[in-house]
Amino acid sequence: MMSSLSRDVLWRFAIELMKRGFYVRWHAYEFLIGFGGRLRCLLEVEPHFCRVVVWVFERLEDVGPVLEVVRRFFPNYTMVIRASRRMLEER
């Protein structure tokens, strides 16, 4: 199923994360998100597949608040959470 996604929705999503204290670097459909001086995750919004892929760099617990915002802004999207190699090596 294909979905359209306006730039305004992406902008409001980035602003909401920033209001919650996250560093946000936004380019097209990708969001690099940091907190506490460290990068925490990368989000890839895929509107043509109605999917958000979340690449977690460290601990899943670190991105819980980010996932809440994702669910609020993209309620009909499937969320796929993937672990970075670094995260897997530290376990």
Gaussian input, Z-matrix of N, CA and C with variables (Angstrom, degrees):
# hf/3-21g

backbone

0 1
 N
 C     1     B1
 C     2     B2     1     A1
 N     3     B3     2     A2     1     D1
 C     4     B4     3     A3     2     D2
 C     5     B5     4     A4     3     D3
 N     6     B6     5     A5     4     D4
 C     7     B7     6     A6     5     D5
 C     8     B8     7     A7     6     D6
 N     9     B9     8     A8     7     D7
 C    10    B10     9     A9     8     D8
 C    11    B11    10    A10     9     D9
 N    12    B12    11    A11    10    D10
 C    13    B13    12    A12    11    D11
 C    14    B14    13    A13    12    D12
 N    15    B15    14    A14    13    D13
 C    16    B16    15    A15    14    D14
 C    17    B17    16    A16    15    D15
 N    18    B18    17    A17    16    D16
 C    19    B19    18    A18    17    D17
 C    20    B20    19    A19    18    D18
 N    21    B21    20    A20    19    D19
 C    22    B22    21    A21    20    D20
 C    23    B23    22    A22    21    D21
 N    24    B24    23    A23    22    D22
 C    25    B25    24    A24    23    D23
 C    26    B26    25    A25    24    D24
 N    27    B27    26    A26    25    D25
 C    28    B28    27    A27    26    D26
 C    29    B29    28    A28    27    D27
 N    30    B30    29    A29    28    D28
 C    31    B31    30    A30    29    D29
 C    32    B32    31    A31    30    D30
 N    33    B33    32    A32    31    D31
 C    34    B34    33    A33    32    D32
 C    35    B35    34    A34    33    D33
 N    36    B36    35    A35    34    D34
 C    37    B37    36    A36    35    D35
 C    38    B38    37    A37    36    D36
 N    39    B39    38    A38    37    D37
 C    40    B40    39    A39    38    D38
 C    41    B41    40    A40    39    D39
 N    42    B42    41    A41    40    D40
 C    43    B43    42    A42    41    D41
 C    44    B44    43    A43    42    D42
 N    45    B45    44    A44    43    D43
 C    46    B46    45    A45    44    D44
 C    47    B47    46    A46    45    D45
 N    48    B48    47    A47    46    D46
 C    49    B49    48    A48    47    D47
 C    50    B50    49    A49    48    D48
 N    51    B51    50    A50    49    D49
 C    52    B52    51    A51    50    D50
 C    53    B53    52    A52    51    D51
 N    54    B54    53    A53    52    D52
 C    55    B55    54    A54    53    D53
 C    56    B56    55    A55    54    D54
 N    57    B57    56    A56    55    D55
 C    58    B58    57    A57    56    D56
 C    59    B59    58    A58    57    D57
 N    60    B60    59    A59    58    D58
 C    61    B61    60    A60    59    D59
 C    62    B62    61    A61    60    D60
 N    63    B63    62    A62    61    D61
 C    64    B64    63    A63    62    D62
 C    65    B65    64    A64    63    D63
 N    66    B66    65    A65    64    D64
 C    67    B67    66    A66    65    D65
 C    68    B68    67    A67    66    D66
 N    69    B69    68    A68    67    D67
 C    70    B70    69    A69    68    D68
 C    71    B71    70    A70    69    D69
 N    72    B72    71    A71    70    D70
 C    73    B73    72    A72    71    D71
 C    74    B74    73    A73    72    D72
 N    75    B75    74    A74    73    D73
 C    76    B76    75    A75    74    D74
 C    77    B77    76    A76    75    D75
 N    78    B78    77    A77    76    D76
 C    79    B79    78    A78    77    D77
 C    80    B80    79    A79    78    D78
 N    81    B81    80    A80    79    D79
 C    82    B82    81    A81    80    D80
 C    83    B83    82    A82    81    D81
 N    84    B84    83    A83    82    D82
 C    85    B85    84    A84    83    D83
 C    86    B86    85    A85    84    D84
 N    87    B87    86    A86    85    D85
 C    88    B88    87    A87    86    D86
 C    89    B89    88    A88    87    D87
 N    90    B90    89    A89    88    D88
 C    91    B91    90    A90    89    D89
 C    92    B92    91    A91    90    D90
 N    93    B93    92    A92    91    D91
 C    94    B94    93    A93    92    D92
 C    95    B95    94    A94    93    D93
 N    96    B96    95    A95    94    D94
 C    97    B97    96    A96    95    D95
 C    98    B98    97    A97    96    D96
 N    99    B99    98    A98    97    D97
 C   100   B100    99    A99    98    D98
 C   101   B101   100   A100    99    D99
 N   102   B102   101   A101   100   D100
 C   103   B103   102   A102   101   D101
 C   104   B104   103   A103   102   D102
 N   105   B105   104   A104   103   D103
 C   106   B106   105   A105   104   D104
 C   107   B107   106   A106   105   D105
 N   108   B108   107   A107   106   D106
 C   109   B109   108   A108   107   D107
 C   110   B110   109   A109   108   D108
 N   111   B111   110   A110   109   D109
 C   112   B112   111   A111   110   D110
 C   113   B113   112   A112   111   D111
 N   114   B114   113   A113   112   D112
 C   115   B115   114   A114   113   D113
 C   116   B116   115   A115   114   D114
 N   117   B117   116   A116   115   D115
 C   118   B118   117   A117   116   D116
 C   119   B119   118   A118   117   D117
 N   120   B120   119   A119   118   D118
 C   121   B121   120   A120   119   D119
 C   122   B122   121   A121   120   D120
 N   123   B123   122   A122   121   D121
 C   124   B124   123   A123   122   D122
 C   125   B125   124   A124   123   D123
 N   126   B126   125   A125   124   D124
 C   127   B127   126   A126   125   D125
 C   128   B128   127   A127   126   D126
 N   129   B129   128   A128   127   D127
 C   130   B130   129   A129   128   D128
 C   131   B131   130   A130   129   D129
 N   132   B132   131   A131   130   D130
 C   133   B133   132   A132   131   D131
 C   134   B134   133   A133   132   D132
 N   135   B135   134   A134   133   D133
 C   136   B136   135   A135   134   D134
 C   137   B137   136   A136   135   D135
 N   138   B138   137   A137   136   D136
 C   139   B139   138   A138   137   D137
 C   140   B140   139   A139   138   D138
 N   141   B141   140   A140   139   D139
 C   142   B142   141   A141   140   D140
 C   143   B143   142   A142   141   D141
 N   144   B144   143   A143   142   D142
 C   145   B145   144   A144   143   D143
 C   146   B146   145   A145   144   D144
 N   147   B147   146   A146   145   D145
 C   148   B148   147   A147   146   D146
 C   149   B149   148   A148   147   D147
 N   150   B150   149   A149   148   D148
 C   151   B151   150   A150   149   D149
 C   152   B152   151   A151   150   D150
 N   153   B153   152   A152   151   D151
 C   154   B154   153   A153   152   D152
 C   155   B155   154   A154   153   D153
 N   156   B156   155   A155   154   D154
 C   157   B157   156   A156   155   D155
 C   158   B158   157   A157   156   D156
 N   159   B159   158   A158   157   D157
 C   160   B160   159   A159   158   D158
 C   161   B161   160   A160   159   D159
 N   162   B162   161   A161   160   D160
 C   163   B163   162   A162   161   D161
 C   164   B164   163   A163   162   D162
 N   165   B165   164   A164   163   D163
 C   166   B166   165   A165   164   D164
 C   167   B167   166   A166   165   D165
 N   168   B168   167   A167   166   D166
 C   169   B169   168   A168   167   D167
 C   170   B170   169   A169   168   D168
 N   171   B171   170   A170   169   D169
 C   172   B172   171   A171   170   D170
 C   173   B173   172   A172   171   D171
 N   174   B174   173   A173   172   D172
 C   175   B175   174   A174   173   D173
 C   176   B176   175   A175   174   D174
 N   177   B177   176   A176   175   D175
 C   178   B178   177   A177   176   D176
 C   179   B179   178   A178   177   D177
 N   180   B180   179   A179   178   D178
 C   181   B181   180   A180   179   D179
 C   182   B182   181   A181   180   D180
 N   183   B183   182   A182   181   D181
 C   184   B184   183   A183   182   D182
 C   185   B185   184   A184   183   D183
 N   186   B186   185   A185   184   D184
 C   187   B187   186   A186   185   D185
 C   188   B188   187   A187   186   D186
 N   189   B189   188   A188   187   D187
 C   190   B190   189   A189   188   D188
 C   191   B191   190   A190   189   D189
 N   192   B192   191   A191   190   D190
 C   193   B193   192   A192   191   D191
 C   194   B194   193   A193   192   D192
 N   195   B195   194   A194   193   D193
 C   196   B196   195   A195   194   D194
 C   197   B197   196   A196   195   D195
 N   198   B198   197   A197   196   D196
 C   199   B199   198   A198   197   D197
 C   200   B200   199   A199   198   D198
 N   201   B201   200   A200   199   D199
 C   202   B202   201   A201   200   D200
 C   203   B203   202   A202   201   D201
 N   204   B204   203   A203   202   D202
 C   205   B205   204   A204   203   D203
 C   206   B206   205   A205   204   D204
 N   207   B207   206   A206   205   D205
 C   208   B208   207   A207   206   D206
 C   209   B209   208   A208   207   D207
 N   210   B210   209   A209   208   D208
 C   211   B211   210   A210   209   D209
 C   212   B212   211   A211   210   D210
 N   213   B213   212   A212   211   D211
 C   214   B214   213   A213   212   D212
 C   215   B215   214   A214   213   D213
 N   216   B216   215   A215   214   D214
 C   217   B217   216   A216   215   D215
 C   218   B218   217   A217   216   D216
 N   219   B219   218   A218   217   D217
 C   220   B220   219   A219   218   D218
 C   221   B221   220   A220   219   D219
 N   222   B222   221   A221   220   D220
 C   223   B223   222   A222   221   D221
 C   224   B224   223   A223   222   D222
 N   225   B225   224   A224   223   D223
 C   226   B226   225   A225   224   D224
 C   227   B227   226   A226   225   D225
 N   228   B228   227   A227   226   D226
 C   229   B229   228   A228   227   D227
 C   230   B230   229   A229   228   D228
 N   231   B231   230   A230   229   D229
 C   232   B232   231   A231   230   D230
 C   233   B233   232   A232   231   D231
 N   234   B234   233   A233   232   D232
 C   235   B235   234   A234   233   D233
 C   236   B236   235   A235   234   D234
 N   237   B237   236   A236   235   D235
 C   238   B238   237   A237   236   D236
 C   239   B239   238   A238   237   D237
 N   240   B240   239   A239   238   D238
 C   241   B241   240   A240   239   D239
 C   242   B242   241   A241   240   D240
 N   243   B243   242   A242   241   D241
 C   244   B244   243   A243   242   D242
 C   245   B245   244   A244   243   D243
 N   246   B246   245   A245   244   D244
 C   247   B247   246   A246   245   D245
 C   248   B248   247   A247   246   D246
 N   249   B249   248   A248   247   D247
 C   250   B250   249   A249   248   D248
 C   251   B251   250   A250   249   D249
 N   252   B252   251   A251   250   D250
 C   253   B253   252   A252   251   D251
 C   254   B254   253   A253   252   D252
 N   255   B255   254   A254   253   D253
 C   256   B256   255   A255   254   D254
 C   257   B257   256   A256   255   D255
 N   258   B258   257   A257   256   D256
 C   259   B259   258   A258   257   D257
 C   260   B260   259   A259   258   D258
 N   261   B261   260   A260   259   D259
 C   262   B262   261   A261   260   D260
 C   263   B263   262   A262   261   D261
 N   264   B264   263   A263   262   D262
 C   265   B265   264   A264   263   D263
 C   266   B266   265   A265   264   D264
 N   267   B267   266   A266   265   D265
 C   268   B268   267   A267   266   D266
 C   269   B269   268   A268   267   D267
 N   270   B270   269   A269   268   D268
 C   271   B271   270   A270   269   D269
 C   272   B272   271   A271   270   D270

   B1=1.4471
   B2=1.5225
   B3=1.3033
   B4=1.4492
   B5=1.5227
   B6=1.3120
   B7=1.4557
   B8=1.5124
   B9=1.3150
   B10=1.4587
   B11=1.5221
   B12=1.2945
   B13=1.4541
   B14=1.5194
   B15=1.3164
   B16=1.4623
   B17=1.5248
   B18=1.3046
   B19=1.4617
   B20=1.5278
   B21=1.3280
   B22=1.4607
   B23=1.5255
   B24=1.3282
   B25=1.4689
   B26=1.5249
   B27=1.3212
   B28=1.4571
   B29=1.5296
   B30=1.3282
   B31=1.4610
   B32=1.5355
   B33=1.3261
   B34=1.4683
   B35=1.5272
   B36=1.3225
   B37=1.4617
   B38=1.5346
   B39=1.3278
   B40=1.4644
   B41=1.5275
   B42=1.3282
   B43=1.4648
   B44=1.5290
   B45=1.3206
   B46=1.4701
   B47=1.5305
   B48=1.3156
   B49=1.4616
   B50=1.5273
   B51=1.3245
   B52=1.4650
   B53=1.5265
   B54=1.3249
   B55=1.4726
   B56=1.5217
   B57=1.3096
   B58=1.4718
   B59=1.5284
   B60=1.3167
   B61=1.4582
   B62=1.5181
   B63=1.3215
   B64=1.4532
   B65=1.5164
   B66=1.3205
   B67=1.4583
   B68=1.5212
   B69=1.3297
   B70=1.4721
   B71=1.5200
   B72=1.3105
   B73=1.4639
   B74=1.5121
   B75=1.3335
   B76=1.4556
   B77=1.5240
   B78=1.3239
   B79=1.4583
   B80=1.5236
   B81=1.3154
   B82=1.4665
   B83=1.5286
   B84=1.3249
   B85=1.4676
   B86=1.5239
   B87=1.3302
   B88=1.4647
   B89=1.5205
   B90=1.3227
   B91=1.4611
   B92=1.5253
   B93=1.3162
   B94=1.4502
   B95=1.5259
   B96=1.3287
   B97=1.4585
   B98=1.5249
   B99=1.3374
   B100=1.4518
   B101=1.5110
   B102=1.3282
   B103=1.4665
   B104=1.5249
   B105=1.3201
   B106=1.4630
   B107=1.5174
   B108=1.3351
   B109=1.4545
   B110=1.5180
   B111=1.3360
   B112=1.4704
   B113=1.5267
   B114=1.3098
   B115=1.4556
   B116=1.5230
   B117=1.3330
   B118=1.4650
   B119=1.5240
   B120=1.3586
   B121=1.4669
   B122=1.5181
   B123=1.3039
   B124=1.4567
   B125=1.5181
   B126=1.3310
   B127=1.4670
   B128=1.5153
   B129=1.3110
   B130=1.4607
   B131=1.5223
   B132=1.3123
   B133=1.4616
   B134=1.5293
   B135=1.3128
   B136=1.4716
   B137=1.5276
   B138=1.3343
   B139=1.4626
   B140=1.5213
   B141=1.3186
   B142=1.4701
   B143=1.5214
   B144=1.3394
   B145=1.4624
   B146=1.5256
   B147=1.3375
   B148=1.4807
   B149=1.5303
   B150=1.3392
   B151=1.4612
   B152=1.5237
   B153=1.3332
   B154=1.4640
   B155=1.5194
   B156=1.3268
   B157=1.4645
   B158=1.5265
   B159=1.3256
   B160=1.4613
   B161=1.5230
   B162=1.3341
   B163=1.4588
   B164=1.5220
   B165=1.3237
   B166=1.4599
   B167=1.5301
   B168=1.3460
   B169=1.4627
   B170=1.5170
   B171=1.3198
   B172=1.4591
   B173=1.5236
   B174=1.3124
   B175=1.4633
   B176=1.5260
   B177=1.3106
   B178=1.4590
   B179=1.5268
   B180=1.3355
   B181=1.4714
   B182=1.5270
   B183=1.3284
   B184=1.4640
   B185=1.5232
   B186=1.3216
   B187=1.4612
   B188=1.5303
   B189=1.3143
   B190=1.4634
   B191=1.5241
   B192=1.3419
   B193=1.4763
   B194=1.5281
   B195=1.3245
   B196=1.4693
   B197=1.5312
   B198=1.3199
   B199=1.4650
   B200=1.5277
   B201=1.3272
   B202=1.4701
   B203=1.5276
   B204=1.3264
   B205=1.4709
   B206=1.5266
   B207=1.3257
   B208=1.4662
   B209=1.5222
   B210=1.3280
   B211=1.4706
   B212=1.5277
   B213=1.3265
   B214=1.4648
   B215=1.5331
   B216=1.3172
   B217=1.4644
   B218=1.5246
   B219=1.3165
   B220=1.4638
   B221=1.5345
   B222=1.3323
   B223=1.4707
   B224=1.5260
   B225=1.3125
   B226=1.4614
   B227=1.5277
   B228=1.3150
   B229=1.4603
   B230=1.5331
   B231=1.3181
   B232=1.4509
   B233=1.5246
   B234=1.3315
   B235=1.4554
   B236=1.5201
   B237=1.3221
   B238=1.4626
   B239=1.5250
   B240=1.3217
   B241=1.4603
   B242=1.5178
   B243=1.3235
   B244=1.4630
   B245=1.5173
   B246=1.2975
   B247=1.4625
   B248=1.5077
   B249=1.3180
   B250=1.4551
   B251=1.5250
   B252=1.2974
   B253=1.4655
   B254=1.5294
   B255=1.3265
   B256=1.4659
   B257=1.5393
   B258=1.3279
   B259=1.4509
   B260=1.5272
   B261=1.3087
   B262=1.4680
   B263=1.5275
   B264=1.3359
   B265=1.4608
   B266=1.5273
   B267=1.3323
   B268=1.4508
   B269=1.5213
   B270=1.2954
   B271=1.4717
   B272=1.4861
   A1=108.73
   A2=116.30
   A3=121.19
   A4=110.08
   A5=115.98
   A6=121.48
   A7=109.35
   A8=116.15
   A9=118.58
   A10=107.88
   A11=115.45
   A12=120.87
   A13=107.78
   A14=116.01
   A15=119.09
   A16=110.82
   A17=114.25
   A18=120.75
   A19=110.30
   A20=116.65
   A21=121.58
   A22=111.44
   A23=117.56
   A24=121.23
   A25=109.56
   A26=117.29
   A27=121.01
   A28=110.91
   A29=116.43
   A30=121.67
   A31=110.79
   A32=116.63
   A33=120.35
   A34=111.28
   A35=116.51
   A36=121.45
   A37=109.99
   A38=117.22
   A39=121.65
   A40=111.22
   A41=116.50
   A42=121.01
   A43=110.73
   A44=117.33
   A45=120.47
   A46=110.77
   A47=117.04
   A48=119.54
   A49=110.92
   A50=116.87
   A51=120.54
   A52=111.47
   A53=116.76
   A54=120.39
   A55=110.97
   A56=116.71
   A57=121.41
   A58=112.34
   A59=116.53
   A60=120.63
   A61=115.95
   A62=117.94
   A63=120.63
   A64=111.15
   A65=115.65
   A66=121.97
   A67=105.62
   A68=117.10
   A69=120.40
   A70=109.25
   A71=115.89
   A72=122.92
   A73=105.78
   A74=116.28
   A75=121.85
   A76=110.10
   A77=116.80
   A78=121.88
   A79=108.14
   A80=115.34
   A81=121.84
   A82=110.21
   A83=117.67
   A84=121.35
   A85=112.58
   A86=116.44
   A87=120.55
   A88=110.55
   A89=114.76
   A90=121.83
   A91=108.53
   A92=116.30
   A93=122.02
   A94=106.49
   A95=117.06
   A96=120.70
   A97=110.30
   A98=114.29
   A99=120.35
   A100=111.52
   A101=114.18
   A102=120.71
   A103=107.36
   A104=116.23
   A105=120.01
   A106=113.49
   A107=116.76
   A108=120.36
   A109=115.62
   A110=116.98
   A111=120.94
   A112=109.85
   A113=115.54
   A114=119.97
   A115=108.12
   A116=116.55
   A117=120.85
   A118=113.49
   A119=116.25
   A120=118.10
   A121=110.67
   A122=114.28
   A123=123.51
   A124=106.77
   A125=116.13
   A126=120.82
   A127=109.00
   A128=116.55
   A129=122.60
   A130=107.30
   A131=116.64
   A132=120.90
   A133=106.97
   A134=116.34
   A135=121.83
   A136=109.17
   A137=116.90
   A138=119.24
   A139=114.24
   A140=118.53
   A141=119.84
   A142=112.52
   A143=115.95
   A144=120.88
   A145=112.17
   A146=116.52
   A147=121.73
   A148=109.96
   A149=114.66
   A150=120.19
   A151=110.18
   A152=115.47
   A153=122.81
   A154=106.86
   A155=116.13
   A156=121.48
   A157=107.23
   A158=116.13
   A159=122.41
   A160=107.99
   A161=116.29
   A162=121.75
   A163=107.46
   A164=116.96
   A165=122.25
   A166=108.35
   A167=115.97
   A168=120.28
   A169=113.16
   A170=117.25
   A171=118.90
   A172=109.77
   A173=117.67
   A174=120.77
   A175=110.39
   A176=116.32
   A177=121.45
   A178=110.69
   A179=116.90
   A180=120.99
   A181=111.59
   A182=117.19
   A183=121.33
   A184=112.59
   A185=117.12
   A186=119.76
   A187=112.82
   A188=117.91
   A189=121.26
   A190=113.46
   A191=118.25
   A192=119.26
   A193=113.05
   A194=116.50
   A195=120.30
   A196=109.17
   A197=116.76
   A198=120.74
   A199=111.41
   A200=117.15
   A201=120.64
   A202=110.74
   A203=116.29
   A204=120.61
   A205=110.06
   A206=117.33
   A207=121.10
   A208=110.00
   A209=116.71
   A210=120.51
   A211=111.47
   A212=116.41
   A213=119.86
   A214=112.27
   A215=117.30
   A216=120.93
   A217=113.50
   A218=117.08
   A219=121.29
   A220=110.15
   A221=117.35
   A222=120.27
   A223=114.49
   A224=118.11
   A225=120.83
   A226=112.83
   A227=115.97
   A228=120.56
   A229=109.52
   A230=115.43
   A231=121.50
   A232=107.70
   A233=116.86
   A234=120.81
   A235=108.50
   A236=115.51
   A237=122.32
   A238=106.75
   A239=117.06
   A240=120.72
   A241=108.14
   A242=114.61
   A243=120.86
   A244=109.07
   A245=115.97
   A246=121.59
   A247=110.16
   A248=116.13
   A249=119.62
   A250=109.20
   A251=116.34
   A252=121.22
   A253=110.08
   A254=116.38
   A255=120.95
   A256=110.94
   A257=115.40
   A258=119.48
   A259=110.40
   A260=117.16
   A261=120.89
   A262=111.76
   A263=116.64
   A264=120.40
   A265=112.02
   A266=117.49
   A267=121.19
   A268=112.68
   A269=118.52
   A270=121.27
   A271=112.31
   D1=134.09
   D2=-178.64
   D3=-98.26
   D4=141.42
   D5=-179.35
   D6=-129.10
   D7=143.11
   D8=173.37
   D9=-95.03
   D10=149.27
   D11=-177.18
   D12=-140.68
   D13=119.30
   D14=-176.36
   D15=-81.31
   D16=155.34
   D17=175.89
   D18=-60.80
   D19=-32.99
   D20=179.79
   D21=-60.39
   D22=-41.04
   D23=178.76
   D24=-64.21
   D25=-44.16
   D26=179.32
   D27=-63.63
   D28=-40.05
   D29=178.17
   D30=-62.50
   D31=-46.97
   D32=179.70
   D33=-64.74
   D34=-35.17
   D35=176.60
   D36=-62.02
   D37=-48.33
   D38=179.46
   D39=-61.84
   D40=-42.73
   D41=179.62
   D42=-62.83
   D43=-41.38
   D44=179.82
   D45=-62.34
   D46=-41.60
   D47=177.21
   D48=-63.46
   D49=-41.79
   D50=178.99
   D51=-64.28
   D52=-38.46
   D53=177.38
   D54=-61.03
   D55=-29.71
   D56=179.59
   D57=-86.26
   D58=6.00
   D59=174.15
   D60=94.47
   D61=8.31
   D62=-179.75
   D63=-87.69
   D64=147.42
   D65=168.16
   D66=-80.28
   D67=133.10
   D68=-179.22
   D69=-131.65
   D70=124.69
   D71=172.24
   D72=-115.15
   D73=114.19
   D74=-173.28
   D75=-112.09
   D76=129.79
   D77=173.67
   D78=-142.68
   D79=116.12
   D80=-178.86
   D81=56.86
   D82=-111.06
   D83=-179.54
   D84=-109.98
   D85=18.31
   D86=179.71
   D87=-116.35
   D88=140.06
   D89=179.49
   D90=-128.76
   D91=118.31
   D92=173.15
   D93=-93.92
   D94=124.35
   D95=-170.62
   D96=-123.47
   D97=130.35
   D98=179.53
   D99=-129.50
   D100=164.55
   D101=177.95
   D102=-160.61
   D103=139.67
   D104=177.57
   D105=63.43
   D106=32.98
   D107=178.18
   D108=78.26
   D109=8.52
   D110=-179.25
   D111=-131.36
   D112=147.58
   D113=174.38
   D114=-77.71
   D115=131.77
   D116=-175.22
   D117=-105.43
   D118=-39.02
   D119=-177.92
   D120=-162.71
   D121=166.59
   D122=173.28
   D123=-123.15
   D124=129.87
   D125=177.38
   D126=-108.85
   D127=133.58
   D128=173.39
   D129=-116.93
   D130=112.03
   D131=177.91
   D132=-90.38
   D133=124.40
   D134=-177.41
   D135=-119.03
   D136=83.99
   D137=-174.51
   D138=-63.44
   D139=-27.78
   D140=-179.77
   D141=-71.06
   D142=-20.51
   D143=178.35
   D144=-111.19
   D145=2.83
   D146=-176.28
   D147=50.71
   D148=53.52
   D149=-174.46
   D150=-141.95
   D151=145.44
   D152=170.66
   D153=-121.94
   D154=121.57
   D155=177.57
   D156=-100.74
   D157=126.91
   D158=-178.88
   D159=-113.35
   D160=113.78
   D161=175.43
   D162=-94.12
   D163=110.60
   D164=-178.09
   D165=-90.01
   D166=126.73
   D167=-176.95
   D168=-87.02
   D169=-30.43
   D170=-176.99
   D171=-128.54
   D172=-106.37
   D173=-177.93
   D174=-99.31
   D175=141.18
   D176=177.99
   D177=-59.48
   D178=-34.54
   D179=179.99
   D180=-60.36
   D181=-28.03
   D182=-178.51
   D183=-68.25
   D184=-21.08
   D185=-175.14
   D186=-111.17
   D187=9.58
   D188=178.51
   D189=-51.65
   D190=-49.80
   D191=178.73
   D192=-62.46
   D193=-32.59
   D194=177.74
   D195=-66.04
   D196=-42.89
   D197=-179.22
   D198=-63.55
   D199=-34.43
   D200=175.80
   D201=-60.72
   D202=-43.69
   D203=179.99
   D204=-67.55
   D205=-39.23
   D206=177.20
   D207=-58.62
   D208=-47.42
   D209=-179.25
   D210=-61.67
   D211=-36.00
   D212=-179.17
   D213=-70.80
   D214=-41.30
   D215=-176.49
   D216=-85.10
   D217=-25.36
   D218=-177.37
   D219=-129.14
   D220=60.58
   D221=-173.10
   D222=-65.17
   D223=-25.24
   D224=-178.25
   D225=-98.09
   D226=7.36
   D227=-179.37
   D228=-95.34
   D229=146.53
   D230=171.03
   D231=-78.01
   D232=136.16
   D233=177.18
   D234=-106.69
   D235=124.23
   D236=178.30
   D237=-111.95
   D238=122.83
   D239=-179.37
   D240=-107.82
   D241=126.05
   D242=-179.21
   D243=-123.29
   D244=144.49
   D245=178.80
   D246=-95.78
   D247=140.38
   D248=175.05
   D249=-73.86
   D250=160.66
   D251=179.10
   D252=-58.58
   D253=-39.31
   D254=-179.84
   D255=-61.03
   D256=-42.58
   D257=179.73
   D258=-62.84
   D259=-41.87
   D260=-179.06
   D261=-68.69
   D262=-36.09
   D263=-179.30
   D264=-68.46
   D265=-29.20
   D266=-177.75
   D267=-80.90
   D268=-11.42
   D269=-178.65
   D270=-82.66

